Amino acid sequence: MIRPAAPSDSKFVVPLIIQAMGELAGKFANSSDPKIIEQLFEHFFKQKHNQYSYENTLVFIENDQVLGSINAYDGGKLLELRKIFLNHLTKNDNLLNFYPEPETEAGEFYLDTISVHPKAQGKGIGKALIKAGIEWGKSMGHNRIGLLVEVENQKALKLYQNKGFSIQNQKLFIGGLYYHMVYTIQ
């Protein structure tokens, strides 16, 4: 079952967000300490009006366990959603002059993080979350669904291509090279 996330899901969803982000999570937290990274994303997951909020997250539940999550939002609202996050980093984590490139754009519903618990991978949960993300964007009136995938991540690239996403271009994002992929709703 897929349902909207709640603040109480934080202890299950935050590790999934961090897993999906990989090294980027540490760059955002300005730390390599897993505890600091987790505290930062837990704080924002429980809050409203930011890109990593529970408001922008769906969870996949099986036997009362969160096994996967997808975080998504209107790409035109990225800078607004990111502002509170970046202000917090400047004030609390001494991360000065950190202005990541926009990874999405107006006119696109952006799938920010998609993640499945390692013990539940290979069971179709990721595919179900991608489908739910597409439907979520469609229900909000979007006809373009976007995401980034690391150029080296051929497994994810193939998955997204099999789900109907196509490469639009390459983007540099916080020092990494990514494919910007788009699914167009007919």
Buried (B, 14 or more C-beta within 10 A) or exposed (E): EBEEBEBEBBEBBBBBBBBBBEEBBBBBBBBEEEEBBBBBBBBBBBBEBBBBBBBBBBBBBEEEEBBBBBBBBBBBBBEEBBEBBBEBBBEEBEBEEEEBEBBBEEEBBBBBBBBBBEEBEEBEBBBBBBBBBBBBBBEEEBEBBBBBBBBEBEEBBEBBBEBBBEBEEEBEBEEBEBBBBBBEBE
